[in-house]
């Protein structure tokens, strides 16, 4: 049972509605107007999310998100990383930069999010990182190592 379900059941039983439990940070300690404003903002976010067209990917959905292919395993090493394609038993060694790209892919996101996080992390002003990362991601796709 999720934390949300537990809180909903507790609220139905007691008639007391809480924005968060004692161990939650969001909304903890809010009362009166502040609590109502907090709940309103959360409800407006839900309404906005649910109002999206059915064909558009919803925030937090897995649609369009890159991930390692089914038979691909990633392991970080001192020199960078290794990709294992277990079905064909191929091994790909990665530089530290390549490992950083794969680490971001494993963390999740569409290509633009992954590249954006890399640009922020490495403070790329020239734009070279963006092109190289996109080329590397295209190469990984072509080899069947990542899917969407």
N, C-alpha and C positions, 0 to 999 in steps of 0.2 A: 504494500500500500504506500503510495507516495505521500510526501509531506503535505501536499495540498489536500489530498483526500482525507488525511487524518484531521487536518484543521477544519475542513468542511463538516465532517461528522461531529467533531467536538462542538462546533458552532451550532449545529442543528439541535444537539442535545441540551446545551446550556443556554442557548439564546444569546450568547455573548460573541460578538464578531470581532476578531482581532486581525490586524494587518500582518502581524508576524509573531512568532513565538519568542521565548526568551533567548534562544540561541541564534536567531536571525538578525542580520544587520539592517536590512531594508525595512524601514518603517518602525523599527524598534524604538519604544519610548515615546511615540507620537500620540497625542491625544487631541480631542476636540477638532478645531478647524484644521490644524496641521494634518491630522489623521485623515479627515475627509478629503483634503487636497491631495494627499498621497494616493489614496484609493481612487480618486477621480482620475489622476494622471495614469495610473495603471489600467483602469477601465478604458480610458480613451486610447491607450496604446493597443489594447486588445481589439477594440472596435476598428481602429485604423488597419490593423493587421488582417482582420477578418474581412474587411471591405475590399481587399485586393481582388482583382479578377482571378477566376479559377485557373486560368492558363499561366498566370505569372507565378514564379516561384515565391513562396512565402519566406519571410525572414526566418532563418533557422532551419529551413528545409534542406534536404540533402541533394535536391535537384541542381545539377550543374556544378556540383562540388567535386573537385579532383580528389582522388584517393589512389593508393597503390593498388595495382591489379591483384586479383585473387591469389595468384601464386608467387607474389613478390614480397620479399622480406627485406627490411632495412636494418642495418646495424651500424652504429657510430663507432669509429675507431680514432686513434690518435692522429692519423694522417688525414682523416676526413670521414669516409664512410664506405659501406659496401652494400650493393643491392644484389640480392639473390633471386634469380628467377628459377624457382624450384621445379617447375614442370619440365623445362628444357635443360635444367642444371647449368644455366649461364650465370656468371659472376661478373658484376660491373664494379670497378673501384671508382670512388668519387673523391675529388679534392675537397678541401674544407668548404669551399664555396658551393660545390655541388651538393655536399651533405647539408648545408644550410638551406638550399632550395628544397631538397627532399624533406627535411625536417618541417618546413612550412607547409608542404603538401600534406604530410601526415597530420599536422595540426588542423587542417581542413580549410576549405574556402574555395571560391572560384579563382580563376587565374589572376584576375585583377586584384583581388584581396591578397593573394599570396605575394605577388610582385610588390604591392603597396607596402606590406609588412617588411619585406626585404629592403626596400628603399629607405623606410624609416629606420630600420635596425642598423643599416650600414651607412646612413647619411650620404646617399649618392646624389651629388649635385649635377654631375655631368650627364646623367641619363644612360650611361653605358651599361650599368647593372640591369636596367629594365630590359634592354634589347637582349643581353646575354641570357638573362633568366628566361625570357620568352622563348628564345632559340633552344635553350636546354629543355624546357618543358615540352616544346614541340618534338624534340628528339626523343624524349621519354615516351611521348604518345606514339610516335612512329614505331618504336620498338615494342610497344604494347605493355610498358611497365606501369603506366598510370591509366586510369579510366575516369569517366565522369558519371 
